[in-house]
Every structure is written in C-alpha cells, then in structure tokens.
Amino acid sequence: MIRAVIFDFDGVIANSEPLHFRAYRDVLVDKGIALTESSYYELYLGYDDIGAFKAIAADTGTAFTDADIASLVARKAVRLEELEKSGSVLFPGARDAIMRMADAFPIAVASGALKAEILRVLDHEGLRGHFQFVVSAEDTPASKPDPAPYLLAAEKLRSTVADLQAHECVAIEDSKWGLVSARAAGMRTVGITQTYPASALVDVSDTVITHLDQFTPALLHSLAG
C-alpha cells in the first residue's frame, strides 16, 4: 500500500536547475572559476549549495575557507532570487500533479535546496498549503545521495500517517543522486526525465515517466503490487 508521496523540488516541481547553474556560474566568476553547463549537470547537480561549492573547489584545486563558502552560498541565493523574478518556474503539469497527489495522499518535499528558495516558489505559486512538510538543505547533516533527507521526511510524515513505513512512501526524482537517496531510505521510486534521460534513471527507479501528467495515484498503486 502507498500511503505518502515525497517530491524532490528542483528538477521535478521547479524548472530551476538552469537558474541554479547560472547563479553558481555568476558568483564563481569572481573566484576565477569558469563553471560550464555540462560540468554542472554531470558533476554537481545532486549537491546542496555547500556541497557543490566544496566539490567545485576540490575539482579545480581552489582553496575555499568556510567563510568563503558561506559568502558564496549567500551570494548565490541572492542571484537565484533575481533570476526567478522572470516568471513561473514550474514544470508543465507540476501544479496539477501536486494537487492530484495532495487529494489522494499526504505529500512532502525532500530537497537539497534552501528552505527559503523552496517556500518562495511554493508561496508565489499558491502551492505551499498542499504540502504537509518541507525538508530542505538546512534540515539534515548529510545531503543526497545520503538517505537522510528522505528518512527525515518519512519521520515527519509519520506524525500525520500513523506507523508510516518507508516502503509505503513513493519518491519522485529527476536525478540518480536523488533516486539513490530515496532507495537507500527504503522507498519506492519514480524517475522523471526532465533533467536526465531514462537510461540514467532506470537502474534506480521502480518506474520512469516522461511528464508529470503521468504521475497519478493509479501509477503509484501499481508500484505496490
């Protein structure tokens, strides 16, 4: 039985990965680092901001202090907010998918994005009230692909769904890192090809879809069979 649904945010609900790339790129220029789009998607997309800047520093042989990273994270957040003002960042079908799932299950978010970034988009789109909980980068000591974000989301949902077990939750993710995280937490997984092709997701997904219109309660119930 499926009793709860957990959404990733960037790449599933919000088409913000291109904006995240531009924000990372723009703030790294001052550090003499030229981040390419291909490098971002191949190497760093699965990290939270702190993890991404640390990984970029390691890969480029750059010495960042903790203060440097804190400054970069803050500047990147400001730049991202500026980029978001151009209009809605929701993927096609995201609004309907959220409302459809919220009518059938308690739903939550488990994301490596900052809470302020998530809530800003959900509030702007009038969707915040559909989610029971939002787990963000600040809430767990480890980020995806570690299972910590999904384990915390399940723990929080357990206050709404009595005795909820991980295998009764379905996670929807656009990246291998996120799918590995949800799988490690014991959850069923749906991969969506909004960022990566199916070939990159199929090994860690119970099923792969190409559009959020396919993300239905009927699909999720079929995973429990």
N, C-alpha and C positions, 0 to 999 in steps of 0.2 A: 504494500500500500504506500502511495506517495501522500505525504501529509504537509509538506512545506516546500517552498521554492526559493532559491537564493540566486540573485542576479549578480554577475560581475557588472561593473559600471562602464569604464572606458572600453570601447570596442564592442559593447553589447547594447547598452542603453544609449550612451552618448558617443557620437562620432567625433570624439575629441582627440583621438590619437594623432591626427595630423597637426592639431593645435598644440598638443604636448610636444611633438617633435620641434615645431617652430619655436616654442618657448624655451626648450632646452638649448636649441641651436643659438638663439639670440643671446642668452645670458652667458653661454660658454665662449662666445667670440672675444669677450674682454679678457678671458684667460688664455687666449691664443690657441683655442681648440676649435677645429672646424668639424662639427658633427654632421655626418651625412645621413640622409634619409634611410639609405639601405642599412647602415650601421645601427641606427636607432631601432628599426624593426627587427633586425636579425639578432641583436645583442642585448638591448636594454629595455625593450618594451615591458617585459614582465616584472621589472623592479618598481618599488616605490621610489620617491624622489631621492631620498638619502642613499638608497642602494644604487640607484642609477649613477649619481654623481661619483660615488666611491668606485664603481666599476669603470666608469669612463676615465677617472684619474689613474686607476691601475693600468688600464689598457694603453693609455697614452704616456705613461711614465711621468705623470704630473703629481706633485706633492700638494694635496689639499689638507689644510688643518680642519679641525672640527668647526672652527669659526668660518672658514671659507665655505664649507658645505652648508652651514646654516644660512649664510648670506645668499648662496646660490639658490637654495630652496625657497627663501623668501622672495627673491627677485623673480624667480621662475613663476611663482604663484601670482605675482602682480602682472607679469606679462601674459599669463594664460587668461586671467580675467579680462584683460584688454582685448585679446583675440576673440573671446567668447561673445563680445558685445555685437558682433556682426550679424547675429541671428540665432535661430534654434540650432542646437547641435544634436538633436535626437535623430537616431537612425529611423528610416522609414519603417513603420509598423511598431515602433517601440512603445508609443503611448497605448495603443490597443492591446499589445501583449501584456503590459503591466496591469492594465485594468482587467483584462480577461483572467489573468492568473490571480489577481487580488480578489476576484469574485469567487474563486474556487479554493484558494489556499492562503494561509498566512505567507507573506513574502518579505524578504530582507535583501539587503545589499551586502556583499563582501568584496571589498575593493582595496587596491593599493593606493588609491588616490587620497588626497587630503579630504577630511570631512567637510571643510568649508567649500571645497570645489564641488563635491557631490551635492551638498544641500543647496548650493547656489543654483545649480542646474535644475534640481527637482523642484525647488520653490518657484523658479522662473516659469517652469512648465506646468505648475499646479499639480505635481505628482507626489509630493512628499508624503501626503496623508495616506497613500496606499501601502506604504512600507511600515512594517512593524518595527524594524531596526535597521540601522546603517552601521556596518563595521568598516572602518577606514584605516588608513596607514598608521594613525596615532594609537590605535586600539590594541595592537599586538606587537610583541617584541621582534617577531620574525614575519617577513612578508612572503607572498607566493614566490616560488613553488612550495614553501613550507605550508603545512596544513593549518597553521594557527588561525588565519582569518576565517576559514570555514568552520573550524571547531568552535570558535567564539560565536559565530553566527548561529550555529546549532544550539549552543548553550543558551543564548539569549532567546531564541525561538521556543525553547523548552518551557519558558515561563508562560507562553501563550498556548503551546501544544503539549499537553501533559505526556511525559515519558517519551518524548520525541527521540527517535534513534537516527543516527547519521544515514543509514541506508534508506530511511523514509524521506530523505531530502533529495531534491534534484538541483544541481547547479548548472547554470548556463554560462559558458565562457567562450571567448574568441581566440584564446592563445593556449599553447601547450602548457605553459607555466601555470596558468590558472586551472586547467584541467587536471594537471598532476596534483596540485594543491587539494582540489576537491576530492579526487580519487583517494589521496592519502588520508583524508578525513573520513573516508568510508562512504562517500555519497555517490549517487547516480550522476552521470554527466551528459550534458548536451553540448556539443561543439557547434559554433555557428561561424560560417565562412565570411565574416565581414571584414576580417583583417588578414587571415591566412587561408590558403587553400585546404580543402578537405584532407588532402594527403598528409598535412602537418598535424591534423587533429584526430584522425580516425583511430589511431592506436590507443588513445587515452579517453575516448568518448564512447558512451553506450549507443549514441546515435549522433549523426551530423546533419544539420539543416543549413539551408542557404538564405533563408529570410525569416524574420520574426513572425510573419504570418503563420508559419508552420509550428510555432511554439504554442501548443494548445494543451489543455488538460487531457484530452484523449491521447495525445502523444506521450505524455508523462505516465499515464496509467498503463500504457503498453510496455513501458520500461519495467514495470513491477511484475510483469508476467514471467 
